[in-house]
Amino acid sequence: MSSKGVGASFIPELFRVGLYKPTQGRLVRQATFIAIALTVAFGCFSLSAGPLGGEGEAISVGVPLAIWLLLCWVAFRVVNVPRFADFLISVESELEKVVWPGRKQVTQSTIVVIATMLFLGLFLFVVDQVWRILFSWIHFIEYL
């Protein structure tokens, strides 16, 4: 499959208005669009505050806003490209199969992880002190 075919099929997709399989994968598509839009918004804010900060208000606000609107439209169309939309639909169907743990199981797992990390940190501290004392004993380092 050539890259020319992929790019050529994406350009007409940018100018479509309809949704691809509108009733399937809505939640994942919306979340993906919001993530892309927020990422672009942070980039546009950085553009406004950085390189365009010294320009007039019309340019420092208008240009990033126009870029954000354009890229939001591109993001909206990207999540409706049939190939990508089918991927997102399958992601949502797989997420529906996940058995999410209950509150009790999450609490128990969190306690186990925290206790393990504390034990591991204490163990590594003791090993570090032993090596420090050993190296200072053979005058490899000065122990404070």
Buried (B, 14 or more C-beta within 10 A) or exposed (E): EEEEEEEEEBEEBEEEEEBBBEEBBBEBBEBBBEEBBEEBBEBBEEBBEEEBEEEEEEEBBBBBEEBBEEBBEBBBBBBBBEEBBBBBBEBBEEEEEEEEEEEEEEEEEEEEEEEEEEEEEEEEEEEEEEEBEEEEEEEEEEEE
